[in-house]
Amino acid sequence: MAKPWLLALSIITSLLFSSVSPDFNYVRPPPGKIITLKSNKPESHPQQVHVSAVGNEYMRVSWITDDKHAPSVVDYGKVTGKYEWSATGEQTKYHYFFYSSGLIHHVKVGPLEPNTIYFYRCGKAGDEYTFKTSPATLPIEFAVIGDLGQTEWTASTLAHVDSSNYDMLLLPGDLSYADTQQTLWDSFGRFVEKYASKRPWMVTEGNHEVESFLFFIEPFKAYNARWLMPYEESGSTSNLYYSFDVAGGSVHVIMLGSYTDFDSNSDQYKWLVSDLKKVNRERTPWLIVLLHAPWYNTNSAHQGEGESMRQSLESLLYAAHVDLVFAGHVHAYERFTRIYDNKADPCGPMYITIGDGGNREGLALDFEEDHKSVSLSMFREASFGHGRLKVLNGTHAHWSWHRNQDSDSSVADEIWIESLSSVDACKTSGKSSSSSSSLNDEL
Ligand SMILES: [Fe+2]
């Protein structure tokens, strides 16, 4: 899709971008080798196929064709090769300087039955794919990966994730690390297709998705075109923050945007207030938030970058008794205790940084021994890996972090988590409970 001299121009613009990184002092270890994948398919055949959940009964199938006239149609059914249903959607494309994307198709299919495998074909051409819908009730299993990229480490992480029969993947930002080289977005789409075409991938944006360039390129141009999420269905006006229910409404997931406005006058803030108001914790025992730049972090990488967002939004999450906050950005794993306003609080969310998916920048090795939050940090390690959250019922979930150990996946950290909606001392208000239980009572 791009000529060599255009690629060279992209690399130059990429270098310009990396020079404005706020991360001046941090020296990363050698990066993993990037794996780039070219298309070997006819122009009309779908590539870069991925699916995302839209409400409890629909899925959005997204793919790209080099053929600018290919139809945005998905044929699907419950038996291989027999497509009982068909749905038509929309298409878009974008330009980034001299790069022109292929035709990007988004088709919403459904209503679908829960916990069911569907066979589907995109654009009436090419291969048959399958996806599995999420269960309508608990239990449900999430895979959680941040800062993914497309390296040999990424390949290991995704293979490990795929070895579990998870229901949905949650990604708190930094997907392709294209960093203005738009062909790397295409390569990333091919890289993850094997996995993202068969389970819903729900993502929010990181700093590597911004890709703005002065007045010429608006932020998130490629990300918004390629990774359309169900923001309208949650009353949001931006693809950069949204929410959705899963497991019949037993779990509400909120995806926040670290790189769009979040002050008290912002659209994101107002949307978050209204979204949290709609959550009935009698019906929805689990409330989970994802964002990119962590609010709590004892690694020297990206220190303080999430602080202004924390100051703006933390009290809202605390008052709503959010159970878990996942972040990325720091290329390591770190699990904190429950926290509110820099202090351990049994009614605050548990914070987990999971920015260790496998990107090209390498690991953030330097955890600070004298950091002010070190007593709140329960487990921290700079290794690549992924997380699994199994929400078993209305009161208990199991979290595990799986380190990439050579070619194997090894459980390095795990914990049982109790929903705050089932803790009487936390039900009355958003204020800290005086009947403080042990910090580690969930360990
Ligand atoms: Fe990041």
Boltz pocket constraint, residues with backbone or C-beta under 6 A from the ligand:
constraints:
  - pocket:
      binder: B
      contacts: [[A, 147], [A, 173], [A, 174], [A, 206], [A, 207], [A, 208], [A, 292], [A, 328], [A, 329], [A, 330]]
      max_distance: 6.0
